[in-house]
Amino acid sequence: MDCIFCQIAAGKIPSVKVYEDEEVLAFLDIRPISDGHTLVVPKRHFGTLDECDPDILANLVCRLQTIAKAVQQAAGSEGYNILCNNGRAAGQIVDHVHFHIIPRNPGDGVLKKWDHYEYPEGKAEKLAEKIRQKL
């Protein structure tokens, strides 16, 4: 398989591992945006979050909680972001579901742009109804 994360999980490509068990692997990002930036991946290949087996995802999130706390403490950060990009439009570069743990400190300039807006009258209700219909 050409997936770089599958190759890392199989030990074919080296990584700086911070956690590993039968289903989950966590390793330092090779292009971090803050010290301690860690990736947490399922060892089995799933392209995006919605494609991931629910049991594997549940186990991964349980590990994610513990790993995030350890990363934060080791990095000496005051907080952290958990990000999961799904699809190219969302910034996903590797087509293997993964979570970024990004240690954060006040004024670090990391992820500083987060433009937001307010829905025009009635739009939120219409969008919520569409979402409910898809559930």
Secondary structure by P-SEA (a helix, b strand, c coil): cccaaaaaaacccccccccccccbbbbcccccccccbbbbbccccccccccccaaaaaaaaaaaaaaaaaaaaaacccbbbbbbbcccccccccccbbbbbbbbccccccccbbbbbbbccaaaaaaaaaaaaac
